[in-house]
Amino acid sequence: MDSHCADLHRRATIIDGLVFFSDGSTRDMLAGGVSAINVTVSDMGADFEQALKDAMTWRERCAAPDSPWLLVRSADDIARAKQAGKLGLIMGWQNGKPLGDQLDRLALFHTLGIRVIQLTYNEANLLGDGCLEKRNAGLSDLGLKMVEEMNRVGIAIDLSHCAPRTCLDAARHSRSPVFLTHANANAVIQRPRNKSDEVIKAVADTGGVIGCSIHAYLSWRGDPRQQPLLEDFVANVKHIGERVGYEHVGIGTDFPSADTYEAVRHVMVMSRTKYAKSGGDFSDAFGDVMEARYPVETPTPAQFPVFTEALHRAGLGDSQILGVLGGNFQRAFARAWTAA
């Protein structure tokens, strides 16, 4: 890496829009210069009681003496984490299931520190349809009320795994920015979880951010001899940036933050078996090998500086790169986390 890119990376406030699992390790994220990560702190199938336990476990982890974590409650906490050399924890979910049909649970979980909630996972729940649900019915009446309440208490709305109509309903109804924390453009690479330009524009129109991903389920072009390439990630950044503005582009790697990938074998198996429509074709070609799900250049979060270099080579200006690395998420999260 040349000195200019190295300096740019050091100056950047770097936010990973989606980390699907963490065993508590900060090693590779801090090695990569990352300031804060949106961690899925509860399993996608967690119920209310489990989500409460998970939130308390992470709060205790952050509060421990000499903890390398800093709990993020506001956008200012992200800057504090960077200054302190800690990893900012943005507690998030990838499924609204723990909310049940109780609106008041949002205020409870906000108090505990939850700051991002994906309305649905791949299938339907009480709030609406996920991206693998064939009927594409959008948000339910309850889902619309949850969007209003999330705006009111200051929890960011994530639509990454949501069905197209669910995304459009939420974007139209929300008074705060909505997010695709980890999604790419179907116009670049057609995958079940990627989004149409219509959905991407709707998210951007709210002031939200699309976190372009390196994960194979979002960036693989279907060649069984070739895992995802970093150039595929860059192609998505440029496509989205040129259509809706680079101020609406971020990074959502869909990495885990763990000492070894053995810690996430259960998730690899789940994604291959329960959600074969999402990425079973890739698993058939490469097996349950987590490293294969990412570009050769970036097998772990420790290689985060490579993103800065790749964006620079692609012709983005310094201010655009700083925004994509995390400035855009930081700005939009600040708005979404402001109670209405």
Secondary structure, 3 states (H helix, E strand, C coil): CCHHHHHHHHHCCCEEEEEEEECCCCHHHHHCCCCEEEEECCCCCCCHHHHHHHHHHHHHHHHCCCCCEEECCCHHHHHHHHHHCCEEEEEEECCCHHHCCCCCHHHHHHHHCEEEEECCCCCCCCCECECCCCCCCCECHHHHHHHHHHHHHCCEEECCCECHHHHHHHHHHCCCCEEECCCCECCCCCCCCCECHHHHHHHHHCCCCEEECCCHHHHCCCCCCCCCCHHHHHHHHHHHHHHHCHHHEEECCCEEECCCHHHHHHHHHHHHHCCHHHHHHHHHHHCCCHHHHCCCCCCCHHHCHHHHHHHHHCCCCHHHHHHHHHHHHHHHHHHHCCCC
